[in-house]
Amino acid sequence: MPVKLSEEEFDRIVAHAVDRIPPEIRQHLENIVITVKKRPSRQMMREMGMHPDDYPLGLFQGVPLIERSATIPPLYPDMIYLFQEPLEEICDTREELEEEIEVTVVHEVAHYIGMTEERLAELGYG
């Protein structure tokens, strides 16, 4: 049976999961806003090229570090969206949910910093 939490409980689990992320990755969260939505919007789904029945667990929106210009700063803050309902639907326990949130945030930060899948695997997220 999927885990179902209040928004406040989910936010607490997100904070705890972020605290567990290795410092090598967590240091890059200083300038990223992490926000929780129940599900991605239709527009987000279109932008990701996803079918309406497929729901991502998270999404990075922003300009990856490897694509940044020293002379032209990004117009908007970098964001990581976590999608509460899809995350809850794939987890049977709070502990599993916390682990899945951690993995999701790490993967979204990896998109931001240009980390390879190999490095993620070395850190135990592959």
N, C-alpha and C positions, 0 to 999 in steps of 0.2 A: 504494500500500500504506500503510495507516495506521501512524502512529508508535506504538511500544510502548516505554514506559520503566519503569524501576523506580520505586518510590515516592520514593526519595531523589533520583533524577534529576528527576522531575517536580516535587518540592518546590523544587529549585534553579532550575528554569525559572520556577516561580511567583514566587520571590523576585526574579529578574531582570526579569520582566515587570512586577511591581509597582514596581520602581525606575524603569521607563520611563514610568510614568503621570505626566501633567503635575501639578505641585505644587498647582494649583487643586483638583484632585480628590484627589490623594494625601493632602493634609492631613486629609481626613475619615476616613482609615483608622486614625487614632490610637486610636479607641475601638471598632474593629470587629475581630473575630477572623476570620481567613481560614483555612478548613480544607478539606482535600481528602478526598473520599470517592470510592470507585470508581464508584459509581452512586447516584442518589437512592433512598432507602428507599421502600417501598410507601406508607407514611404520607405522606411528602413528596409523592409523585405524586398521592395523593388530595387533599391540601390544595391543590395547585396546579391541580387539576381536569384533569390530563393523562392521556391514554390510556397504558396500560402499555407500549406499543411506542414511545412518544415519550419521548426523554430530553433534559432540559434540560442546558445546559452549565454553568449556575450558578444560584444561588438566594440571594436576600437574605432573611434571617429576622430580624425585629426590628421596632422602631417607627421609622418614618421621622421625620426631624427636623420636618417640617411637621405631624406628628400628635402631637408630644410635649407633655406638660403640664409646666409649671414646678413644679407642686406634687406631681405623682405620677411618680416616676422609673420607667423600665422595670424589670420584674422580672428579666429575663434579659439577658445581653450580646447586642449585635447581632452577627450572624454572616453571613459570605458563604461559601457552600459552592461549591467548584469540583468538578466531576464528571470525574475523570480519564479514564475509558474513553470517554465520549461526545466529549470534547475530542480525544482521540487518534484516534478513528475518523474525524473530519472533516479531519484534517491529514495531509499527506504528508511534511512535513519538520519538524525541530525548530524552525526559524525560524518556520514557519507556526503551529506549536503555541504558541510564545511570543507571537506576535501575537494569536492567538485568545484566549489566557488574559488578555492585557492588555485586549482589547476586552470580554471577559466581566466582568472585575473592574470596569472603568469603568462598564459598564451596571448592575451591581449596586449600586455606590456611588451612581450617579445615582438609583436607586430610593430609596436612603436619604436623600439630600439634596434630593430633589424637583427635580432638574435636568430641564429640558425636552429633548425630542428635538432641537429646533432648536439648543440650546446644545451638545449632544453632537456634532451635525453640524459646528458651527463649530470644534470642537476636533479634528475629523477622525475621529469615532467614529460617524457617522451612516450 
